Amino acid sequence: MPVEHIKLVLETTLGKSIADATNEEIYAALINIVQGLAANKNKIPHGRKLYYISAEFLIGKLLSNNMINLGIFDDVRDLLKEYGKDITDIEELELEPSLGNGGLGRLAACFLDSLATLGLSGDGIGLNYHFGLFKQTFKNNLQTEIPDHWLSPLGWLTRTGEGYDVIMAGKKYHSTMYDLYVTGYKGRANKLHLFDLDTVDDTLIADGIGFNKKKISKNLTLCLYPDDSDDDGRKLRIYQQYFMVSNAAHLIIEESLSRGSDLHDLFDYAVIQINDTHPTMVIPELIRQLGEHGINMTEAIDIVSKCCAYTNHTILAEALEKWPLSYLEEIVPQLVPIIEVLDNRIRRKFNDEKVAIIDSNDTVHMARLDIHYTYSTNGVASLHTEILKNSELKDFYNLYPEKFNNKTNGITYRRWLLQANPELADYIAKKIGPGFIRYSEELSDFEVYLNQEDTLNDLLTIKKVKKTQLADYLLKTRNITVDTESIFDMQTKRLHEYKRQQLNLLWVIKRYLEIKQGLIPKRKVTVFFGAKAAPAYTIAKDIIHAIIVISKIIDADPVASKYLQVVMVDNYNVTLAEKMIPACEFSEQISLASKEASGTGNMKYMLNGAVTIGTEDGANVEIHNFVGDKNIYIFGMQSDEVIKAYEKGSYNSKSYYKKDPVLKKAVDFLVGKEAMSLGNKENLKRLYDELLNKDWFMTFPDFSEYCKVREKAYEDYEDREAFAKKCGINIARAGFFSSDRTIKEYNNDIWHLEAN
Ligand SMILES: *Cc1c(COP(=O)(O)O)cnc(C)c1O
């Protein structure tokens, strides 16, 4: 769209000149324009259409992203500037949608972007959580959760006239569907459908994020992952899941019928990707609904199994969902006879308790239901898929080797490079042209430039610019001061023991103690953490507490604070990630080998020229293969060693504590005088005890090697040119990790959609 035309449309929409409009008015007008452009690109699919069902869509702010994808961002920015308006001020007005939790939800968002970019017809289906996960604040050095009130009349969601009747626990609920457009880069537009209930009552929330869990008509879509520490909370999760998939099944049937399906051929019209186990009930529900359309059970099972594919995201036992059959009998009795038929078939066919859907305790194993009754089960990185096949889901792999496949995760370059780091994106485009934005493999053309000193200096300059921008932002929004001459080392991701933020923290303590002893480092390091802990996850919250306490101890020390700073950023979300990741120099990807299915944070950091310090876990293994030993810092146990140690039950954290005095000092510091006088005894002691008596995710055995590798990384950093080259190689070899590549693989191997 030529710029004069944009100006005309903008002023017509505004009903006044740009100069006279407020930022709110401009924001509203831009939403309008984007929606109009997107509507024209929302074409009816040829052939199959994908429905990506997910409990989470961590989509981030949409204004810039949509304008970039529609090719009007630069013109709009420049036009507004002519009238004294700043696009970043307008973007500040947008609240980040709180529809996700972490990597799984962000992956869903990247996939929607890539689907539309590749011209593939694929809509997302989820729920319209009014308060999302929660907003994280720190009070008394502890995480506190407050509702994340992100819904606003001025936003991207459009209330549609569509909705369906959903019966739960014998009561009829009528849904409302909200839509927003998903634009592709120079591609088509698809939709994200979010279902809601009109009766949901926001005022039910009180006392942090607590609410009455029994009033389903009022609470159903208040929160993502409501507290499941009691029966009512667990049942609410089932209500949510069923509400999501029942609506999905209605929508899929309705759209397919309108496009000419007779439902006997539903698989020619619809393919359903089940993102983790939360949407698993779509299998029995779709069978049930096909029954209502006159299709017999045997055929319905066959049809649904040909429509559905499943993605496994984790091997952590606690995350593989299991529901008591009695809960399902109470909430979705209409599904129980179907699930029993599905289970009986498996029992008759295989006569093996280990692969049964309903076990002998009357517990329903959702992942098993998925694997038996979908045509594809994929893992999300090659190591993860191998672990599924060879250990975690071995019994199932033996039954269905043809169903198992790998789809290594990816990230969209539009958000994680163009939008987050326009300086770097423009620089690369100047060298190799803009093709890499759409064809990420072209990034490798950048590598030859790394032999020129100028390029290396330019990369360092860009990094410094991004560090300064982050420093300014943290000062402005949080009154945090950071030194841009220091090394920026970051670990940003959900707080979980398997991700081992506690390992990073032990290194921090070690360095603090060294400085206190007079061992002065060459350069200051700023260690950034960004992480939310699940509200009921006690130890995760204790780790946050410990990080904040240690950071305050260091800040208060006149000597140590010259060489070390810890910044725990509150409320880590997509908006913050976009600001932090481009400023990072060392990316901490230090999960216990075998536990991180893939990671996508690791890919975002790599693409933005950070060097990884990491274990051989998830997609780190693939990153390592691409960049080679010299451009990554790898340490720690291998996944097969870890798996064996768990099998033998041989791990004993105390033995490491006893034989490594450096580790012992760092661990003891958690309950020493300094920490205890500033922090809470209860939290610190519990963390200390957990590490000494359990340390389930084996922090201690990796500690000494981690310290060595990290020191080496910081030493290497001092050869600035050599370091810049490592950064450049990480960028140039990140092409594989575009979600465009991932989606192409899903399409070629699983979905078989036609582009249009
Ligand atoms: C990418 C991303 C994640 C996932 O990070 P991992 O390091 O892969 O766990 C989580 N949260 C946000 C906001 C993200 O952007």
Ligand as a Chemical Component Dictionary entry (heavy atoms), coordinates in Angstrom:
data_LIG
# 
_chem_comp.id                   LIG 
_chem_comp.type                 NON-POLYMER 
_chem_comp.pdbx_formal_charge   0 
_chem_comp.three_letter_code    LIG 
# 
loop_
_chem_comp_atom.comp_id 
_chem_comp_atom.atom_id 
_chem_comp_atom.alt_atom_id 
_chem_comp_atom.type_symbol 
_chem_comp_atom.charge 
_chem_comp_atom.model_Cartn_x 
_chem_comp_atom.model_Cartn_y 
_chem_comp_atom.model_Cartn_z 
_chem_comp_atom.pdbx_ordinal 
LIG C1 C1 C 0 10.416 -18.226 24.182 1  
LIG C2 C2 C 0 9.729  -17.956 25.446 2  
LIG C3 C3 C 0 9.667  -18.934 26.434 3  
LIG C4 C4 C 0 10.328 -20.290 26.273 4  
LIG O1 O1 O 0 11.632 -20.225 26.771 5  
LIG P1 P1 P 0 12.475 -21.577 27.026 6  
LIG O2 O2 O 0 13.830 -21.074 27.342 7  
LIG O3 O3 O 0 12.437 -22.340 25.741 8  
LIG O4 O4 O 0 11.817 -22.276 28.136 9  
LIG C5 C5 C 0 9.022  -18.644 27.613 10 
LIG N1 N1 N 0 8.452  -17.444 27.824 11 
LIG C6 C6 C 0 8.506  -16.469 26.905 12 
LIG C7 C7 C 0 7.880  -15.155 27.205 13 
LIG C8 C8 C 0 9.127  -16.690 25.682 14 
LIG O5 O5 O 0 9.155  -15.720 24.759 15 
# 
loop_
_chem_comp_bond.comp_id 
_chem_comp_bond.atom_id_1 
_chem_comp_bond.atom_id_2 
_chem_comp_bond.value_order 
_chem_comp_bond.pdbx_ordinal 
LIG C1 C2 SING 1  
LIG C2 C3 SING 2  
LIG C2 C8 DOUB 3  
LIG C3 C4 SING 4  
LIG C3 C5 DOUB 5  
LIG C4 O1 SING 6  
LIG O1 P1 SING 7  
LIG P1 O2 DOUB 8  
LIG P1 O3 SING 9  
LIG P1 O4 SING 10 
LIG C5 N1 SING 11 
LIG N1 C6 DOUB 12 
LIG C6 C7 SING 13 
LIG C6 C8 SING 14 
LIG C8 O5 SING 15 
# 
